């Protein structure tokens, strides 16, 4: 009574995938995701490797990485939206933040 049947959901999905606007929206979302993730890789890998190899660099960077990692991302969203607007830049920054910290922490432990 409160949820749709799986058949209706599948039929709606088939209709939605056939629309041009669906693929345009997927293209925009894909661009934002890939851009944020590539940015996180390009910045996160060097910082993570340097943190693992150099204890002095780790002593400087670790408080910032640890502090920002445990900060709830929901608390940062209003600040990000005010700083970057509601366009693609804010979404790229959010993807960057979600990917950056796990990359840095994992590489720091590996090196």
C-alpha positions in Angstrom: 0.0 0.0 0.0 2.8 2.5 0.8 5.4 1.3 -1.7 5.2 0.8 -5.5 5.4 -2.7 -7.0 8.8 -3.7 -8.4 7.3 -4.1 -11.9 6.1 -0.4 -11.8 9.5 0.7 -10.6 11.2 -1.2 -13.5 8.8 0.2 -16.0 9.4 3.7 -14.8 13.2 3.2 -14.9 12.9 2.0 -18.5 10.9 5.1 -19.5 13.3 7.4 -17.6 16.4 6.0 -19.3 14.9 6.6 -22.7 14.6 10.3 -22.1 17.2 12.7 -23.4 17.2 14.8 -20.2 18.3 11.7 -18.2 21.5 11.3 -20.2 22.2 15.1 -20.1 21.9 15.0 -16.3 24.0 11.9 -16.1 26.7 13.7 -18.2 26.7 16.7 -15.8 26.8 14.5 -12.7 29.6 12.3 -14.2 31.7 15.4 -15.0 31.3 16.7 -11.4 32.1 13.3 -9.9 35.1 12.6 -12.2 36.5 16.1 -11.7 36.3 15.9 -7.9 37.7 12.4 -7.8 40.6 13.2 -10.1 41.4 16.3 -8.1 41.4 14.2 -4.9 43.8 11.7 -6.5 46.1 14.4 -7.8 46.3 16.2 -4.4 45.7 13.3 -2.0 48.4 10.9 -3.4 51.4 13.2 -2.9 50.2 14.4 0.5 49.6 10.8 1.6 52.9 9.5 0.4 54.8 12.4 1.9 53.0 12.0 5.2 54.0 8.3 5.2 57.7 9.0 4.3 58.4 12.2 6.2 57.6 12.4 9.9 58.1 16.2 10.0 55.6 16.7 7.1 53.2 14.3 8.8 53.5 16.3 12.1 52.5 19.4 10.3 49.7 18.0 8.1 48.2 15.3 10.4 46.3 17.7 12.7 44.6 19.3 9.7 43.8 16.0 8.0 42.5 14.4 11.2 40.4 17.5 12.2 38.8 17.9 8.8 38.2 14.2 8.4 36.1 13.9 11.5 34.2 17.1 10.8 30.7 16.1 9.6 30.4 16.9 5.9 26.9 18.1 6.5 28.3 20.9 8.7 30.6 22.0 5.9 27.9 22.1 3.2 26.5 25.6 4.0 30.1 27.0 4.0 30.9 25.3 0.7 27.7 26.5 -0.9 28.3 30.1 0.4 31.9 30.1 -0.9 31.4 28.3 -4.2 27.7 28.8 -5.0 25.2 26.1 -6.0 26.9 25.4 -9.4 29.2 22.6 -10.3 32.1 23.9 -8.3 30.5 23.2 -4.9 29.6 19.7 -6.0 33.1 19.1 -7.2 34.5 20.3 -3.8 32.1 17.9 -2.0 33.2 14.9 -4.1 36.8 16.1 -3.5 36.4 16.1 0.3 34.7 12.7 0.3 37.5 11.1 -1.6 40.6 13.1 -0.4 40.7 12.0 3.2 40.4 8.3 2.7 43.1 8.5 0.0 45.5 10.4 2.2 44.9 8.2 5.3 45.3 5.0 3.4 48.5 6.1 1.7 49.9 7.4 4.9 49.5 4.0 6.5 50.9 2.1 3.5 54.1 4.2 3.2 
